[in-house]
Amino acid sequence: MDVIKEMYQRWARGEGLGDDSWGDVTVEPGGVDYLEVEAGGVPAMWIHPHRAAQDRVIVAFHGGGFVGGSLYTHRKLFGHLAKAASVRALLVHYRLAPEFAYPAQIEDAVAAYRWVVDQGLTATLAGDSSGGGLCVQTALRIRDLGLPEPAALLLMSAWVDMELTASTFESNAATDVFFTREMVQGLVSAYLQNGESPKDPLVNALYADLSGLPPVYLQVGADETGLDDSRRLAEQARKAGVEVRLDVFEGRLHTFQMAAGRTPEADDAIRRFAAWVRPRLGL
């Protein structure tokens, strides 16, 4: 059985949630060193492939619905990506809901990004699921603050729609048993605790002015309920004049890239990201 599908089936039964074991689906990349640091006051981890470029960095935000995920669930995933791209990555552990609600996550992401660019490093942003949505909102804050813009955005199954209007919640219900509209609504309620509208452009990129964003590469599974988020974000970004690439992987589920080193689809996705981003980083 596909390891990602098996993981979500276990989660749907209430098994294995709330710990770091879901990082076990990712194979250790090898030839990669890790060092925990503080990046602008935010916990983070340097991911350093051997012989990687020193002045090009992927600033990465892990998924987990803003309520879970850690440096340890995602270090191997972003280790594979950094190794394929031959650059370092900084994996950021932003504050989590419900203890810390919006906008704590965006504040931490911007602080970590500022710490990176203050060192004169060229950065791109990458993230999966809620981390992908955080990439977009962080890039918008970076634009509005006048900070050096990232070279690109690498988005895996990005969750951006807090209104939960995706038709794929229904059309893909049979293949995606975990990410139901009701389940994701619980994540929204934990994240938005102070009366924010789910249509607010500051929390929902589908209502934001996306003009001026760097090039965006979105990957998403054709069988996941969040498919519409990526399709609609790509459409909105193109309308705003942003360079966009969208790859939909047949038969794949949410953040299938977590199976890097274990499935050919995940490894292919990582290679595509690396080949696309390297020239945008000047490599």
Buried (B, 14 or more C-beta within 10 A) or exposed (E): EBBBBEBBBBBBEEEEEEEBEBBEBBBEBEEBEBEEEEBBEBBBBBBBBEEBBEEBBBBBBBBBBBBBBBBBBBBBBBBBBBBBBBBBBBBBBBBBBEEBBBBBBBBBBBBBBBBBBEEEBBBBBBBBBBBBBBBBBBBBBBBEEEBBBBBBBBBBBBBBBBBBBBEBBEEBEEBBBBBBEEBBEEBBEBBBEEEBEBEBBBBBBBBBEBEBBBBBBBBBBBBBBBBBBBBBBBEBBBEBEBEBBBBBBEEBBBBBBBBBBBBEBBBBBBBBBBEBBBEBBEE
